[in-house]
Amino acid sequence: MMKTHIGRFRMMGLVEGGSLLILLFIAMPLKYMAGIPEAVTLVGSIHGFLFVVYVMLALYTTFKIRWHFMWLFSAVAVAFIPFGNFVLDRRIEKRFS
């Protein structure tokens, strides 16, 4: 998976999507139900860094393999939707594998 540009993008998408799920379903409940706001601070910072890397890699992949800009738009849009990166990963796998 890590040998191609698309493979690296897919892997980063899964990591970034996973960090969003950890933020939403673990860190946020810890903050609001258990009174541990540090969880959101830590996980939110990590997720923010991963999101920036993900967008940069999406741009790089778009230009390197000459993706249509709709793929780039989709990649950025699904990053804001829980489980969105996993759905996009399946579509990319079917389309480009």
C-alpha positions in Angstrom: 0.0 0.0 0.0 2.9 2.4 0.7 4.6 1.9 -2.6 2.4 4.0 -4.8 1.2 7.6 -4.5 -2.4 6.4 -4.2 -1.4 3.9 -1.6 0.3 6.5 0.5 -2.8 8.7 0.2 -5.1 5.9 1.1 -3.1 5.1 4.2 -3.0 8.7 5.3 -6.7 8.9 4.8 -7.3 5.9 7.1 -5.0 7.4 9.8 -6.6 10.8 9.6 -10.1 9.3 9.6 -9.2 7.2 12.6 -8.0 10.2 14.4 -11.3 12.0 13.8 -13.2 9.0 15.2 -10.9 8.9 18.3 -11.5 12.7 18.8 -15.3 12.4 18.4 -16.0 9.1 20.2 -13.3 8.9 22.9 -11.8 12.3 23.6 -15.1 14.4 23.4 -17.0 12.0 25.8 -14.0 12.1 28.2 -14.1 15.9 28.2 -17.9 16.3 28.7 -18.8 13.2 30.7 -15.6 12.5 32.7 -14.4 16.1 33.0 -11.0 15.5 31.4 -10.6 18.4 28.9 -6.9 17.4 28.3 -8.1 14.5 26.2 -9.5 16.9 23.6 -6.5 19.1 23.7 -4.1 16.2 23.1 -6.1 14.3 20.5 -7.3 17.5 18.9 -3.8 18.7 18.3 -2.7 15.3 16.9 -5.8 15.2 14.6 -5.1 18.8 13.4 -1.6 17.9 12.5 -2.7 14.7 10.7 -5.4 16.7 8.8 -2.8 19.2 7.5 -0.6 16.4 6.4 -3.6 14.7 4.8 -4.6 17.8 2.8 -1.0 18.3 1.7 -0.7 14.7 0.6 -4.1 15.0 -1.2 -2.7 18.0 -3.1 0.5 16.2 -3.9 -1.3 13.1 -5.1 -3.6 15.2 -7.3 -0.8 16.8 -9.1 1.5 13.8 -9.2 -0.9 11.4 -10.8 -3.1 14.0 -12.5 -6.2 13.3 -10.6 -9.3 15.2 -11.6 -9.9 18.0 -9.1 -13.2 16.3 -8.1 -11.1 13.7 -6.3 -9.3 16.4 -4.4 -12.6 18.1 -3.5 -14.0 14.8 -2.3 -10.9 14.0 -0.3 -11.1 17.3 1.6 -14.9 17.1 2.0 -15.0 13.6 3.5 -12.4 14.5 6.1 -15.1 16.4 7.9 -17.5 13.5 8.0 -17.1 10.6 10.5 -16.3 7.4 8.6 -16.1 9.5 5.4 -12.4 8.6 4.7 -13.3 4.9 4.9 -16.0 5.3 2.3 -13.6 7.3 0.0 -10.9 4.6 0.5 -13.3 1.9 -0.8 -14.1 4.0 -3.8 -10.5 4.7 -4.6 -9.6 1.0 -4.1 -12.3 0.0 -6.6 -11.5 2.7 -9.1 -7.7 2.6 -9.1 -6.8 -1.0 -8.1 
